[in-house]
Amino acid sequence: MEIEVDPQSLPPAQPAATVVIFRRGQESDAPELLMLVRSKTLSFVGGAAVFPGGRVDPADFELAASLAPEQEADEIAHRIAAIRETLEETGLAIGLTQPVNASDATAARAMLHEGASLAEVLGQFDWNLAFDALTPFAQWLPRFKHTRIFDTRFYLTDLGTGAVDIAVDGTENTRMFWASARDALAMADSGKIKAIFPTRRNLERLAQFNDFAAARADAERHPILPVTPWIDERDGKKIVRIREDCGYPVCWGHLSEVAG
């Protein structure tokens, strides 16, 4: 696997958003993160453990344009996508100004699965979005030789106690689990889950923090700069590197971590 040296020969990057959802640890003091295992039948990172998220849809941009000034609409569209995708994939309602009961969350998720836009869901349940509930954490733009390239913005959000109802969608995702960042890394090292290069680097960064407040403070200290990995050598072997000014404690990984 090599990184394409001529970006002009690659397809345009698709905008995407991912959210790292924290809850208080159930087994220890370490905060836990929500992760999904993607179906092995998917062509892109099939079988990998990832955070909730997905592509920013045209309807997300339309809703953002109606809610935010022009100079903020692109950023707001990404946060809308993170909120929508989380509800679609997990049944968990985040980024709202009011608490949501389980039955309403289930009904809203069903609307999305049937093709409704998030704007329609908000209108149906009289919900309002709380964009400041999502803290910008990172931006990843891998330019590997994939058929699809995603420019993904990562966000952080906190559930507090984590008393929530969630369920896999049964299509794109086959399993969901809560784990501390350290435990997720141990699962990846033992082969219990598959973690691709960006997921590993983000888990290593998140493993530094003992609570959500510390993770959020770290995110606010570091500028959001695009992280685009490149091929390098270490001890005579090819590795993958990332820039060192974005807060990551480990800035390299193995080629085997790159999704094909």
Order of alpha helices (4+ residues) and beta strands (2+ residues): beta-beta-beta-beta-alpha-alpha-alpha-alpha-beta-beta-beta-alpha-alpha-alpha-beta-beta-beta-beta
